[in-house]
Amino acid sequence: ETGSEDIDILPNGLAFISSGLKYPGLKSFAPDKPAEIFLMDLNEDNPRAVELRISRGFDLASFNPHGISTYID
């Protein structure tokens, strides 16, 4: 609804999407909503973004993803 900040697509068709960037001077459509990371499987007939759960103990209040990248070992 409010858009994503960045996306990284793996060779196997999985896409990781960062959303919720709050930046001075940038309008936020959901200023009180915490940032999120979504996963989308582009191999599905009707792919949809699914929010990934972030581990307990992680400071969601200060989570402000600007970009996303993956590392394949």
C-alpha positions in Angstrom: 0.0 0.0 0.0 2.8 2.4 0.8 5.4 1.0 -1.5 8.7 -0.7 -1.0 12.2 0.9 -0.7 14.2 -1.8 -2.4 14.1 -5.4 -3.7 16.7 -8.1 -4.2 15.9 -11.1 -6.4 17.8 -14.3 -5.9 18.7 -16.6 -8.9 16.0 -19.1 -7.6 13.2 -16.6 -7.9 12.9 -15.6 -4.3 12.6 -11.8 -3.8 13.3 -10.0 -0.6 11.7 -6.6 -0.3 12.4 -3.8 2.3 9.6 -1.4 3.2 9.0 1.3 5.7 11.9 3.7 5.1 11.5 6.9 7.2 13.7 9.7 6.0 13.7 13.4 6.8 11.8 15.2 4.1 10.3 12.0 2.7 6.6 11.8 3.1 5.6 8.7 5.2 2.1 7.2 4.6 2.3 5.2 7.8 4.6 7.1 10.2 3.7 4.9 13.2 4.0 1.6 11.4 7.3 -0.2 11.9 9.5 -1.1 8.9 9.1 -4.6 7.4 10.9 -7.2 5.2 8.8 -9.2 2.8 9.5 -12.4 0.9 7.9 -13.1 -2.5 8.3 -16.3 -4.5 8.3 -15.3 -8.1 7.9 -18.9 -9.2 4.3 -19.1 -8.0 1.4 -18.5 -10.4 0.1 -15.6 -8.3 3.1 -14.4 -6.2 2.3 -12.3 -3.1 4.5 -10.6 -0.6 4.6 -12.3 2.8 5.9 -10.4 5.8 8.8 -12.1 7.5 8.8 -12.3 11.2 11.8 -10.6 12.8 13.4 -12.3 15.8 12.4 -11.3 19.3 14.9 -9.0 20.9 15.4 -7.0 17.7 14.8 -3.3 18.1 11.9 -2.8 15.6 11.4 0.8 16.8 14.8 1.8 15.3 14.6 -0.5 12.3 14.7 1.7 9.2 15.9 -0.4 6.2 17.4 1.6 3.3 18.2 -0.9 0.6 18.6 -4.6 0.8 21.1 -7.1 -0.5 21.7 -10.8 -0.1 24.9 -12.9 0.1 25.0 -16.3 -1.4 27.8 -18.6 -0.1 
